[in-house]
Amino acid sequence: MWNYSELFLRDLDALFRIALLITGSVELAERALIESMDVLSAIAPSGRISNCSVMVLTVARSSIAVLRRSKRMSDSMEESTLTLLHQDLRPILKLSPDLRCCFVLRTLLRYSHEQVGLLMNIQSEDAEMLAQTAVLQFAKLARGCEPEVPSYGRQPSFLQDASTSESAI
């Protein structure tokens, strides 16, 4: 068993980067980390968790929740935010919020399509489609090219009725 407060402090930089990459904002990443600590204290009042992956999952979930509740869903990014990340990670912040979130969860954190679907509240097939699109867009951004607007063979279920659903990031 691990003391999550000690782990959280030890891994704060990595956890902040996860939250920053998902939310795309320093302010939202900080909010997600605070929320994560609240969640951890609620699920593990003894201060103990079984492993570090519980903490990473909690940060990812909190980051998604904070991003969804945020009024700032724009793709605009402050230049100072980009400088907080290694040069190779900076193109991730230029992805749209849904692609960015999926890319971080699937590619960097190595969650399965099913897990990504559950975390993002979308179908696993849509998570797979988003992950593929995110990787292609990231590759273009990393090369300095402007990404194309994704063209799906079918409209993903999370986009079909965006006016009545809050599930799409």
Secondary structure as UniProt FT lines:
FT   STRAND          2..3
FT   HELIX           4..10
FT   HELIX           12..23
FT   HELIX           26..43
FT   TURN            45..46
FT   STRAND          48..49
FT   HELIX           52..69
FT   HELIX           79..82
FT   TURN            83..84
FT   TURN            87..89
FT   HELIX           90..94
FT   HELIX           97..103
FT   HELIX           104..108
FT   HELIX           113..120
FT   HELIX           124..142
FT   TURN            143..144
FT   HELIX           157..160
FT   TURN            161..164
//
